[in-house]
Amino acid sequence: MKAKRSGIPQIAELAGVSIGTVDRALHGRPGINDETRQRVLDIAKKIGYRPNLAARSLSTGRRIRIGVCVPQEIRYFYNEMWEGIHDEADRYADRGIEFVFRPIPELGKGERPAFRALVDSAVQGIVMTPGNPDAIAPLIDAAEDSGIRVVCVSTDAPGSRRSCIVCVEPRLNGLIAGELMSKFVFPGSEVGIITGMLKTVDHREKAEGFSKSFSEFCTGGSVVATIEAHEDPEESFDKTRTLLKRVPDLAGIYVNTVNCLPVCRALAAAKRAGKVRLIATDLFREMVPYFGNGTIDASMHQRPYRQGQLAVRSLAEHLLHDAELSNAHYLNPGIILRTNLHLFRESGGRSR
């Protein structure tokens, strides 16, 4: 009994052409007329054929290449993201994907040359964290026009034609933090925001969401300052001290980046720790004592490990199996309190 053919041999048999002709049609190679190409593509679609790019790349010695351009600082956040990226990359290492890592020192610093280097290294996809979205958008658009899929992770370049964003939706993050702060302070309270750079979409939208939500939920309450500290510890400390002196009745601070330790130290130096309610962002081991002594009331967890993992997985599955690459993957932020602190992996727990 003759074995039933499948895949490329089946398409060749149904189309009445050679296997080589099918391969040229499926992968857009020259040496085939348009009528034959279309007939092959129609048959492939009819039988539900999807090329196994991983097997093909391994058999031909050609590998799919994915570039990664993500900051190294602030390490408290990006170490977790890098761990998710590397763990997921390891899963695809024997499936025909090669990863090219081009880390940048910190958000926005050196991202344009790093991105160009990845494009020049013949990658088919790039995972990146835009720090200067207006400046990087033309490079992203050029990459997409050349067939390189770009997935933004953590921060976005919404003015670009990037394929996908993976993040905790920043405005929602800020809205939740604003509502939460309203439960911690009295009506009519004045609060402040310490952020990184407002030109970074993630930072700006979290600040906007917080301001809107706090004003809505805290009767008569107001955000009296939104301070850019550029993720610099010394700048964060000094500007927090200045804010505390300028607004002696300040009731709360929302730090919408991971750079909360200088703010904690400034509160302690001003003898305001535990008196000014503090909502931070994310979690790392050095924050744990500040939960314990009441300096930090809550933190908005952005799940950096999961963000890195999902960004790599989405792009890899798209390149390997033509899986749909959604325009956005928005993760639900977690709220960390002293009660559930022990459940998070960054404090030694297990949550991811």
N, C-alpha and C positions, 0 to 999 in steps of 0.2 A: 504494500500500500504506500502510495506516494505521500511523503510528509507535507503537511500544509505549511506554506511559506508565510513569513510575517515580516514586517518592517520594510527595509529597502528592497530585498528580493521580491517581496509581494508586490510592491509598487511597480518595479521593473516588469514583472510578469503581466500585470494588469494593463500597463501602458504600452507594452510591446517594445520596450527599449532596454538598453544595457544598464547594469548597476552603476557604471560610471556616469551615464547620462542622468540618472536619478540623482546621484550625488551632486552633479553640477547644478541641476535645477533647484535642489533643496537649499544649497548653500550659495546661490547667486554667482556661480562661476561662469566664465565665458565658454564658448564652444558649443552652444546649444541655441536653436532658434526659439523665438518667443512662443510659437504655437505649441511646441513640444514641452517647453518649460511650464506653460500654463496647464497643459494636460496632466503633467506629473504632479503639480501643486494641487490641482483639483482632486486627483485620486488620493493623495496623501491626506488631504483634509477630510475626504469622505470616509476613509478607514480610521481616522483619528490618530494618525502617526505623528509622533513628536520625536525629533532627533535626540539621541542620547549624547549630548556634547561632551560629557565627562569621558565616556568610553571612547569616543572619536578622538578626543584630545590625547588620551593616554596611548591609543594605538598608533597615532601619527607622530607622537612626540611633541605635539603642540598643546600647550596648557592655557587654560583661561587664566587671566591675570587680573587681580583686584588690588587696587591701591588704597591705602588708608592714610589719611592726613588728619590727625587728631592731636590736640595739645598734650603736653606732659605736665604742665602746671595749670591750675592748682592741683597738686597731686592727690589731695583728699578726694576730689571728685573724679579726676581723670584716671587715677590708678584703677578705680573700680570699673570704669568704662573700658580701659585697656584690657582688664582681665576678662571681661565679657567678650571683647573682640578676639583675643587670643584663644580663648576656650572654643569659640565657634569656628575660628580659622582652623584649629586642629582637627575639627570634625570633617572639614572639607579637604584637608591636605592630600588624602589618598583618593580623592574623587575628581582629580583633574584640575584643581584650582591652585594657583600659586599666588601668594599674598606678598605685596610690595609695601613695606611700612616706611612712611616718611613723616615721623612725628615732628611737630613744631614745638618750640619752647613754651609758648603760652598762647592763649586765645588771640588770634589776629596777627601774631608776630611771625613773619616769614611764610604766611600761608600761600601767597601768590607764587613765589619761586618753587615751593614744595609741590603745589598743584601742577605747575608747568612740568616739573620733573617727572611726575607720575604720568602725565599725558605723553611725554616723550618716551616713556618706558614701555609703550604699547600695551597699556592696560585696557580692559573692556569695561571696567567699572571702577568708581571711586567712592569711598566712604569718607566724608569730611565734616568738620565742625567749623562753619563760617564765623569768623569774628568781625570781619568788615564786609558785610553783605553787599554793599554798593560796589565796592572795589573788586570783589571776587565774582560778582554776577556775570560780567562779560566772559570770563574764563570758563565758568560753568556752562554758559550758553554755547560757546564754541566747542566745548567737549561734547555736549549733547548733540550738536549738529553733526559732529564727526562719528556719532554712534556710541560714544562712551556714556554709560548711564551713571548719573551722580546721585548718591543718597546722602542727604544731610542728616546729621545726628546731633541731638541736644540743642543746637541753635540752627536757625534757618536763614536762607537767602530767598525770601518770598518773591522778590522782583526778578529772579532768574527762572530759567526753564528746567530746573533740577527735576529729577524723576520722582523723588520721594523725600519726605521728612519723617524721622523717627524721634519723638520727644514726648515729654510730658507737656501738654498744651499750655504754653506759658501764661496766657491770659487767665485760663481756668485756675492755674496754680495760684496766681495773685488774688483772684476772686475768693478762693477758699481761705487763703491766709488772711485776707481782710475781714471776712466774716468771723473767722476764729479770733482775731485780735479784738473784735467788737465784744466778744464774750468775756475777755480778760480785763477790760478797762471800763470805767464809768462813762455814762453819757457826757458829751461835751469834751471828751479827752483829746489832747493833741499828741500825735504820733509822727514818727519819721521813718524814712526808708533809706537804707544803705545799699547801694547797688554797685555794679561793676562799671559798665559803659552803656549809656543809653542808646548808642548807635548799634549795639548788639540787640537784635530783635528779641531774643529771649529775655534779656534784662529789662528792656523797655516795656514789653507787654506785661510782664509780671508786675512791674511798678504801676502801670495803668490799671490793671485789674484790681490790685490791692486798693488803690486810691478810690476807685469807683465803689467797691464792695464795702470798704470801711465807712465811707460817707453814708452809704445806704443803711447799714445795719447799726451804726453807732449814732444815735440821735445827737445832733449838734457837734459831732466829732469831726476832726479835720486832720489831713496830712500836711504838716507844716514845712516839711523839707524832704526832697528826694536828692540824695547826695551820691555823686559818682566818686568811687574810691579806686577805680581801675585795678581791682584785685590786688592792690599793694598793701601789705600788712601795716606798714608805718603810716601810710596815708589814711587807711581805715581807722587806725587808732586816733590819730590827730584830729580827723574830721568828726569822729564821734565825740571826743572830748569837747570840741568847739560847739557841737550841737547841744550837748548837755548843759554847757554854760549859757548858751544863747536862749535855750528854752528850759528854764529851771523846773517847770511843771510837766515836762515831757513824760507821758504815761507809757509809751511803748515804742519799740523799734522792730521793724521787719528787715532782716538781712536777706535779700533775695538771690544771693550767690552763696557759695560754700565758704566764703571768707569771713566767718563769724568770730573766730578766736580773738582778733584784735578788738572787736566790739565788746566781747566779754571782758577783756582786760581793761578797756576804757571804763566800763561800768564799775568794775571793782575799784579802779583808781579813784573814781569820783564818789565812791561809797554809795552807788546807786544800784548795785547788783541785787536782784530780787525785788527791787522797787519799781524799776522800769521793766515792763513785761517785754520779753524778747522772743520773737518767732524767727528761727533760723531756717536754713535750707540744707537738705541732705544730712549725712551722718558719717562721722569717722571717730576713731577711738578717742582722740583727744577731746572730743565734745562731751564724752560720757560724764566726766566729773562735773561739768557745768549743768548738766541735767540734775545730777545728784544734789548740788548745793542750791538749786533753784534759780540760777542765773538764766538758763534757757527754759522757757515754758513749753515750747513745742518746736518741731521742725517739719518742713515740707519735704518729703522724700521723693526724689525724682527717678529713683531706680536706675542709676547709671550702668550697672552691670547688665541689666536687661536691655537697656537702650543699645549698648554696644553689640550685644548678642543678636538682637533683632535686626539691626542695620546690616550686619554681615549676612545673616541668614536670608533676609529678603532679597538682597542683591545676588547672592550665590544661587539661590533657587531660580531666580529670573534668568541668569546667564546659563545655568545648567539645563534647566527644563522648561524654559520659556514661561515660568509661572508669572502670573500677573504681579506687576510691581505697583502697589497702591500708591496714590498720590501722597497719603499721610497715614502714619501709624501713631496715634496719640495714646499714650499710656495714662492710666489713672494715678494721680499722685497719692502717696500715703501720708498719713499724719502720725508723726512720732511724738509720743508723750512718755513721761517717766514710766508709766504703767506697762507699755508695750515695747520699750526700748530694747529689752533683752532678746526680742524676737528677730531683730535685724542683723544680717550677716556682718555689717560693719562694726557692730558692738560685740562681735563674737557669736552672734546667733546664726540662724540658718536661712533667713528670708532672702530671696533674690527677686 
